[in-house]
Amino acid sequence: MTPSALTTPRWLTALVLFFSIAAALLWLLPLTTSHPVLFPSGPVFEDIIVYKGRFVLYHTAKFFTSHSTSAFAYPAGAAPIYEAFYKTSDATSSYVIFATITTLAAFTAAFYFLRRRDASKLFLPLLLFTFPLIFLIQRANIEIVLWIIIVLGLLTYRRGLGIVAAILFGIAAAIKLYPILLLGLFLKRKRDLPAFILGILSAILATAAAIVYTGPTFAIAAHGFFIGVDRFQDHYVDTVSKVEVAFDHSFFSPFKYWAYTNHTSPAPWRETYYLIAGAFALLLFLRTRTLPFLNRVVFLVTAMVSLPPVSFTYTLVHLYLPMLLLLCALIAFRTRPPATAILALALLLFLMLPVMSISVFQPLPTGPIQSCALLILLLLCTLQAWPETSIVADA
C-alpha cells in the first residue's frame, strides 16, 4: 500500500486528540500560580554556563583539580562539545541558535514524515507534546547533540547502513555512556556482530581520542574524567532532593522518593539496583531481540532513558522518533493492531506531557510516576510482535 493511500484510523486520531487536550490543560495550569512548576528553580540555560569558568583551564591538570567552579561530571567525549560552545563569543547564544536550528529541522522532518502518510492533520496536535524538548532547551543541556547523533544512527540503521549506525552509537556512548545500549539492535542476527563490535570499538576510540585531546597526559585526563563521573553519582544518585523527585524518571527514582520521604539516603541500594535492574533488563532483552524492529527500538530507547540511576526529563526527547515510527505503523496497519502497540503509543504520548503541572494542586512524585510508565512500556515491548509494514520494515 502506498503512503498516499493511507488514512488515519478514527480511533488513532481520537487517541492523539485525547492526550492533546490533556497536554493543553497541563500547559495552562502553571499560569494559575507564580511558583516555578515546569522547570527547576535557578538560572535559565544553566547547564551550558555551569562549566564556563572551568574550561579556561581546559588542556591542563587544573581542569580536573580546581575547586573554584563546578567539577566536570561527564565522560571525556562531552568535553570537546562544551569547548566548542565556549570558543564562541557567547556560549548561551550559540546554544540557543543551535537548538533553534535543530528544532526547526526536527519539526520539518516530522511534518514531512506525517504528510507522506496522509497524517499531516496530526502535526499541530503533536506540537503539544514538546515538553521534553522545551525542558532540554531551557536547561541548555548538551543532550541535544546526543539526540541528533542517536536519531541519525537510528535512521541510518533503517536505511541498512548498519556500520554507520554502529559508529554513531559508539560516538554517542563516548559522550554520555548509556547510548551503548542501542548496540543491542545488532544482536538479532550473527551477520550483525561485526557492526556490534565496531560500535564498541568506536566508543573506546572516541573516548580515548577525547582523553588524549584533553591532556595534559592520558593518565591525568583519564583519571580526572573518571573521578568527575563518580562524583556526579555521589551527588545525584546517593543523595536526593525535591528536584530529583519531580524530574528524575529513572527506575531508581521510586527508591530515591522513598528515601526522600523517610529522610534517609538511597546510597546503600545503589549496587543492588545495578545488579537487579541489569539482570531484569537483560532477561527482557533476550525476549525482545528477536522481535520486529519496532519492539526492539522502543525497548532499547526506553531502557536507555530509564535504566541509568539518574535520568532527567530532557532525556525523553530520545523517545520522539520511536513514537513517530510506532504512530505511522499503526496508521498503515489495515486490520486491528495489537493491543500492546496501542497501549505503548498511549504511554509514549503520556510521557511527553508536562505532568509536573499537576503539582499546582498537590505535590506529587511525578518522576517516579513517569518511571512506572516507562517500566510498563518496557514490558509491553516484550509481550507481542508489533506491526511491520513497508513504512517500518524489519531490518
C-alpha positions in Angstrom: 0.0 0.0 0.0 1.4 3.4 -1.0 1.7 6.2 1.6 -0.8 8.3 -0.4 -3.5 5.6 0.0 -3.3 5.7 3.8 -6.0 7.1 6.0 -5.5 7.7 9.7 -8.0 5.5 11.7 -10.5 7.4 13.7 -9.6 5.7 16.9 -6.0 6.8 16.4 -7.0 10.4 15.8 -9.2 10.2 18.9 -6.3 8.9 21.0 -3.9 11.6 19.9 -6.6 14.3 20.4 -7.4 13.0 23.9 -3.8 13.3 25.0 -3.6 16.7 23.2 -6.4 18.1 25.2 -4.7 16.8 28.4 -1.4 18.4 27.2 -3.1 21.8 26.6 -4.7 21.8 30.0 -1.4 20.9 31.7 0.4 23.7 29.7 -2.2 26.2 31.0 -2.2 25.1 34.7 1.2 26.8 35.6 -0.4 30.2 34.6 -2.5 29.9 37.8 0.5 30.1 40.1 3.6 32.3 40.5 5.7 29.4 41.7 8.0 27.5 39.3 6.3 24.3 38.3 7.5 23.1 35.0 11.2 23.8 35.4 13.7 23.6 38.3 14.4 26.9 40.1 17.6 28.6 39.1 19.0 30.3 36.0 17.7 29.6 32.6 20.3 27.8 30.3 22.2 26.8 33.5 23.7 23.6 32.0 25.7 25.4 29.3 27.1 28.1 31.6 28.0 25.9 34.6 31.4 24.9 33.3 32.4 28.1 31.6 35.0 29.0 34.3 36.4 25.5 34.3 37.1 25.5 30.6 39.5 28.3 31.0 41.7 25.6 32.4 41.0 23.0 29.7 44.0 21.0 28.5 45.7 21.4 31.9 45.7 19.3 35.0 43.9 22.1 36.9 40.9 21.4 34.7 40.3 18.4 37.0 41.7 19.6 40.3 40.4 23.2 40.6 37.7 23.7 43.2 36.7 27.2 42.1 33.9 26.0 39.8 31.7 23.0 39.3 33.6 19.8 38.7 33.1 18.4 35.2 30.7 15.5 35.5 30.6 14.0 32.1 32.6 11.4 30.2 35.5 12.5 28.1 33.5 12.7 24.8 31.4 15.5 26.2 34.3 17.9 26.9 35.1 18.9 23.2 31.4 19.7 22.8 31.4 22.1 25.7 34.7 23.6 24.4 33.1 24.2 21.0 30.4 26.3 22.6 32.7 28.1 24.9 35.0 29.1 22.0 32.2 31.1 20.5 31.7 34.7 21.6 28.6 33.8 23.7 28.0 30.1 24.6 24.4 30.7 25.6 23.5 32.5 22.4 25.3 29.8 20.4 23.4 27.1 22.1 20.1 28.9 21.5 20.9 29.3 17.8 21.9 25.6 17.6 18.8 24.4 19.4 16.6 26.6 17.2 18.0 25.2 14.0 17.8 21.6 15.4 14.2 22.1 16.5 13.1 23.6 13.1 14.8 20.7 11.3 13.1 18.2 13.6 9.6 19.8 13.1 10.1 19.9 9.3 11.2 16.3 9.2 8.2 15.2 11.4 5.7 17.2 9.3 7.1 15.6 6.1 7.0 12.2 7.6 3.4 12.6 8.6 2.4 14.2 5.4 3.7 11.2 3.4 1.4 9.0 5.5 -1.6 11.4 4.9 -1.5 12.2 8.6 -0.4 15.9 8.5 -3.6 16.8 10.4 -1.9 15.3 13.5 1.1 17.6 13.3 -0.3 20.5 15.2 -1.8 18.4 18.0 1.6 16.6 18.3 3.3 20.0 18.9 1.7 20.0 22.4 3.9 17.0 23.3 7.2 19.1 23.0 7.7 19.5 26.7 10.9 17.3 27.0 12.4 19.3 24.1 11.5 22.6 25.7 12.8 21.4 29.0 16.0 20.4 27.3 16.5 23.8 25.7 15.5 25.6 29.0 18.3 23.7 30.7 20.6 24.1 27.7 21.9 20.6 28.2 24.2 19.0 25.6 21.7 16.1 25.4 20.5 17.9 22.2 23.8 17.0 20.5 23.3 13.4 21.7 19.8 13.4 20.4 20.9 14.4 16.9 23.6 11.6 16.8 21.1 9.0 18.0 18.4 10.0 15.6 20.9 9.9 12.7 22.1 6.5 14.0 18.5 5.1 14.0 17.7 6.5 10.6 20.9 5.1 9.0 20.2 1.8 10.6 16.7 1.8 9.0 18.4 2.5 5.7 20.5 -0.6 6.0 23.7 1.3 6.9 24.4 -0.7 10.0 28.1 0.1 10.1 27.5 3.9 10.0 24.8 3.5 12.7 27.1 1.5 14.9 29.8 4.1 14.7 27.3 6.9 15.6 26.0 4.9 18.6 29.7 4.4 19.7 30.4 8.1 19.5 27.2 8.8 21.4 28.3 6.4 24.2 31.6 8.3 24.5 29.6 11.4 25.3 27.1 10.0 27.9 27.7 6.3 28.2 24.1 5.0 28.1 23.6 5.1 24.3 25.8 1.9 24.3 22.6 0.1 24.9 21.5 0.9 21.3 24.1 -1.5 20.0 21.6 -4.2 21.1 20.0 -3.6 17.7 22.9 -5.6 16.2 22.4 -8.6 18.4 19.4 -10.1 16.5 21.5 -12.0 13.8 25.0 -13.3 13.6 25.7 -11.2 10.5 25.3 -8.0 12.5 28.0 -8.9 15.0 30.8 -7.1 13.1 28.7 -3.9 13.4 28.2 -4.5 17.1 31.9 -5.0 17.6 32.7 -1.9 15.6 30.3 0.1 17.8 32.1 -1.0 20.9 35.5 -0.1 19.3 34.1 3.3 18.2 33.1 4.1 21.8 36.5 3.1 23.1 38.4 5.0 20.3 36.2 8.2 20.6 36.7 8.2 24.4 40.5 7.6 24.0 40.7 10.4 21.4 38.9 12.8 23.7 41.2 11.9 26.6 44.3 12.4 24.5 42.9 15.7 23.2 42.1 17.0 26.7 45.5 16.2 28.2 47.9 17.2 29.6 48.6 13.5 29.7 46.4 10.5 29.0 46.7 9.2 32.6 45.8 12.5 34.2 42.8 13.1 32.0 41.5 9.6 32.2 41.7 9.6 36.0 40.1 13.1 36.1 37.1 12.2 33.9 36.6 9.0 36.0 36.6 11.0 39.2 34.2 13.5 37.8 31.6 10.9 36.8 32.0 9.2 40.1 31.3 12.4 42.0 28.3 13.0 39.8 26.9 9.7 41.0 27.8 10.6 44.6 25.8 13.8 44.2 22.8 12.7 42.2 22.5 9.0 43.0 23.4 8.8 46.6 21.6 11.9 47.7 18.1 13.0 46.7 16.2 16.3 46.8 12.8 17.7 45.8 14.1 18.4 42.4 15.1 14.8 41.7 11.7 13.6 42.9 9.9 15.8 40.3 12.2 15.5 37.3 14.1 12.1 37.6 12.2 9.3 35.8 14.9 6.6 36.2 13.9 3.2 37.5 15.9 4.1 40.6 13.6 7.2 41.1 11.0 5.4 43.3 13.7 4.3 45.6 15.0 7.8 45.9 11.5 9.0 46.5 11.1 6.6 49.4 14.5 7.7 50.8 13.4 11.3 50.4 10.1 10.9 52.3 11.9 8.9 55.0 14.8 11.4 55.4 17.5 8.9 54.5 19.9 8.2 51.7 19.4 5.7 48.8 23.2 5.1 48.6 23.1 1.6 50.2 20.8 0.4 47.4 22.9 1.7 44.5 24.9 -1.5 43.9 21.9 -3.7 44.4 20.0 -1.6 41.9 22.7 -2.0 39.3 22.6 -5.8 39.7 18.8 -6.3 39.8 18.0 -3.7 37.1 20.8 -5.0 34.8 19.7 -8.6 35.2 16.0 -7.7 34.7 16.7 -5.7 31.5 18.9 -8.5 30.1 16.2 -11.1 30.6 13.7 -8.9 28.8 16.1 -8.1 26.1 16.7 -11.8 25.4 13.0 -12.0 24.6 12.8 -8.7 22.7 15.9 -9.1 20.5 14.2 -11.5 18.0 11.1 -9.4 17.7 10.4 -6.9 14.9 12.2 -3.6 14.7 9.5 -1.5 16.4 9.6 -3.7 19.5 13.4 -3.6 19.6 13.8 0.2 19.1 11.2 1.2 21.6 12.6 -1.3 24.1 16.2 -0.2 23.7 15.5 3.5 23.8 13.2 3.1 26.8 15.9 1.2 28.6 18.4 3.8 27.6 16.5 6.6 29.3 15.3 4.7 32.3 18.0 2.2 33.5 20.7 4.8 34.5 20.1 5.7 38.2 19.8 9.3 37.2 17.7 10.4 34.1 16.1 13.8 33.9 13.2 14.9 31.8 15.3 16.1 28.8 16.3 12.5 28.1 12.8 11.7 27.0 13.5 13.5 23.7 15.0 10.2 22.5 11.5 8.7 22.5 10.2 11.1 19.9 11.5 9.1 16.9 10.3 5.7 18.2 6.9 7.3 19.0 6.6 8.7 15.4 7.6 5.3 13.9 5.0 3.5 16.0 2.3 6.1 15.2 2.9 5.7 11.5 3.0 1.9 11.7 -0.4 2.0 13.3 -1.7 4.3 10.6 -0.6 1.8 8.0 -1.9 -1.3 9.8 -5.1 -2.2 8.0 -6.5 -4.7 10.4 -6.9 -4.4 14.2 -3.5 -3.7 15.6 -2.0 -5.4 18.6 -3.4 -4.0 21.9 0.1 -3.8 23.3 1.1 -1.5 20.5 -1.8 0.8 21.1 -1.1 1.0 24.8 2.6 1.6 24.1 1.7 4.6 21.9 -0.6 5.9 24.7 2.2 5.6 27.2 4.6 7.4 24.9 2.2 10.3 24.5 1.7 10.4 28.3 5.4 10.6 28.8 5.6 13.7 26.7 3.1 15.6 28.8 4.2 18.4 31.2 2.9 16.3 34.1 4.8 18.5 36.6 1.8 20.9 36.2 -0.3 18.7 38.5 1.8 19.9 41.4 -0.3 23.2 41.2 -3.0 21.3 43.1 -1.0 18.7 45.1 2.8 18.0 45.2 3.2 14.5 43.6 6.2 12.4 42.8 6.0 13.0 39.1 9.4 11.5 38.4 8.5 8.1 40.0 5.1 8.2 38.2 6.9 8.5 34.9 9.3 5.7 35.8 6.3 3.4 36.4 5.0 4.3 32.9 8.4 3.6 31.4 8.5 0.2 33.2 5.1 -0.7 31.7 6.3 0.4 28.3 9.4 -1.8 28.6 7.3 -4.8 29.5 4.8 -4.1 26.6 7.7 -4.4 24.1 8.3 -8.0 25.1 4.7 -9.3 25.0 3.7 -9.3 21.4 5.2 -8.6 17.9 4.1 -5.2 16.7 3.0 -4.4 13.1 5.6 -4.2 10.4 4.7 -2.5 7.1 6.5 -1.2 4.1 6.9 2.0 6.0 8.6 0.4 9.0 10.0 -2.8 7.6 12.2 -5.1 9.6 15.9 -4.9 9.1 
